[in-house]
Amino acid sequence: MSSGIVFQLLAALAYALLGVCWWRLLAQGQNEVRMGPLTHGVLVFGLLSQAIGLQQSMLNHPDGLHVGWALALSAAIWLGMLLFWLENFVMKLDGLMLVLLPTAALAALLGGLFPDGPIVPHGDSQWLRTHLIIALCAYGLIAIATLHALFMAALDRQLHRPSEKNLKSGLIWRALDSLPPLLTQERLLFRLIWIGFGVLTLTVITGAIVSMKTLGVLFPLDHKTVFTLLAWLTFGGLLVGRQTRGWRGRTALRWTLVGFAFVLLAYSGSRFVLDVLL
């Protein structure tokens, strides 16, 4: 077993233990959860372990630059977890960790169980490595923004249908009640989308440079380029609509989901089909 797999599994274990502890607190009747020194320590251990695992599996592979669908997913969720952990020092987002921790545990577990994938051609190119890192950052930001938008939709449903509370699981409702206020979440969502759009723009630019250097064309007509450009146009349209028409709520959620679907199809979705299903 390689060291990259071991570190990914250690990260999955740390996230899972932390998530189980927090959900147990809610099950025992606690109305909210807070991150203390021990929680920060376990989370930092998970983040460092996952980072080392990704570095060992992707960049230190003996055959060259190595990226598979599970590693790309793990890297994206890792970046999102890192951003939320840092953001939590400025804006209290403890409740969001109730869903982020199981998600991160699953992503790290998949990265450890399915570390195989194709060796990237021209992996020794510094431009290609830079493009790959930027692309994974964009993917991570957009993935977390999408997950965050789904949290907001669930909380909005709770606020507008209070009569259903008695029909739902008390644990689920306490988890939703522990989330930050909707206005706070909305500010964070569009901050994530703005940053993600900026990084996605850099992805398009560096991808065009790499393509020009290796293939002699700026935008090859392959699935990655097409879906990446569609994602860029979708998130650009959402931000323009936000500025000019004040889009929010379900409209923002729909555009975010469509943009994320394009990003997913641009890499992880297609790689999953090629590496696993086919």
Residue pairs with C-beta under 8 A, 6 or more apart in sequence:
2 56
2 57
2 115
3 52
3 53
3 56
4 52
4 53
4 54
4 55
4 56
4 57
4 58
4 60
4 115
5 53
5 57
5 112
5 115
6 53
6 112
7 49
7 50
7 52
7 53
7 56
8 49
8 50
8 53
8 54
8 57
8 74
8 108
8 109
8 111
8 112
8 115
9 53
9 108
9 109
9 112
10 45
10 46
10 49
10 53
11 46
11 47
11 49
11 50
11 53
11 104
11 108
12 105
12 106
12 108
12 109
12 112
13 105
14 42
14 43
14 45
14 46
14 49
15 43
15 46
15 101
15 102
15 104
15 105
15 108
16 101
16 102
16 105
17 42
18 39
18 42
18 43
18 46
18 97
18 101
19 97
19 98
19 101
19 102
19 105
22 33
22 97
22 98
22 101
23 98
23 171
23 175
25 33
26 33
26 98
26 171
26 174
26 175
26 178
27 171
30 174
31 174
31 177
31 178
32 94
32 95
32 177
32 178
33 94
33 95
33 97
33 98
33 178
34 94
35 43
35 88
35 94
35 97
40 85
43 81
43 85
44 85
46 81
46 104
46 108
47 78
47 81
47 82
47 85
50 74
50 78
50 104
50 108
50 111
51 78
53 74
53 108
53 111
53 112
54 71
54 74
54 75
54 78
54 111
57 66
57 71
57 111
57 115
58 65
58 66
58 67
58 71
58 75
59 65
59 129
61 119
63 119
64 119
64 120
64 123
64 124
65 119
65 120
65 123
65 124
65 128
65 129
65 132
66 117
66 118
66 119
66 120
66 123
67 117
67 118
67 120
67 132
67 271
68 114
68 115
68 116
68 117
68 118
68 271
68 275
69 114
69 117
69 267
69 268
69 269
69 271
69 272
69 275
69 276
70 110
70 111
70 113
70 114
70 115
70 117
71 111
71 115
71 117
72 136
72 139
72 267
72 268
72 271
73 107
73 110
73 111
73 268
74 107
74 108
74 110
74 111
75 111
75 136
75 139
75 140
76 107
76 136
76 139
76 140
76 143
76 144
76 268
77 103
77 104
77 107
77 108
77 140
77 143
77 144
78 104
78 107
78 108
78 140
79 136
79 137
79 140
79 141
79 144
80 100
80 104
80 140
80 141
80 143
80 144
80 147
81 100
81 104
83 140
83 141
83 144
83 192
84 93
84 96
84 97
84 100
84 144
87 93
87 188
88 94
91 180
91 184
91 188
92 180
93 180
93 188
94 178
95 175
95 178
95 179
95 180
96 148
96 151
96 179
96 180
98 175
98 178
99 147
99 151
99 175
100 144
100 147
103 147
114 276
116 275
117 271
117 275
118 271
118 275
120 128
120 132
121 214
122 128
122 210
122 214
123 129
125 210
125 213
125 214
127 206
127 209
127 210
127 213
128 210
128 214
130 206
131 203
131 206
131 207
131 209
131 210
134 199
134 202
134 203
134 206
135 203
135 206
135 207
135 267
137 199
138 196
138 199
138 200
138 202
138 203
138 263
139 263
139 267
139 268
141 192
141 195
141 196
141 199
142 193
142 196
142 200
142 231
142 235
142 259
142 260
142 263
143 260
143 263
144 192
145 189
145 192
145 193
145 196
145 256
145 260
146 256
146 257
146 259
146 260
148 185
148 188
148 189
148 192
149 189
149 252
149 253
149 256
149 257
150 253
151 179
151 185
152 182
152 185
152 186
152 189
152 253
153 250
153 253
154 176
155 176
155 179
155 182
155 185
156 182
156 249
158 165
158 173
158 176
158 177
159 182
165 173
179 185
180 188
186 248
189 252
189 256
190 239
190 242
190 252
193 235
193 238
193 239
193 256
194 239
196 235
197 232
197 235
197 236
197 239
200 228
200 231
200 232
200 235
200 263
201 232
203 228
204 228
204 229
204 232
207 224
207 225
207 228
208 218
208 219
211 217
211 218
211 219
211 220
211 225
212 218
219 225
219 229
223 265
223 266
223 270
224 266
224 267
224 270
227 262
227 263
227 265
227 266
228 262
228 263
228 266
230 262
231 259
231 260
231 262
231 263
231 266
234 255
234 258
234 259
234 262
235 255
235 256
235 259
237 255
238 247
238 252
238 255
238 256
238 259
241 247
241 251
241 255
242 248
242 252
247 255
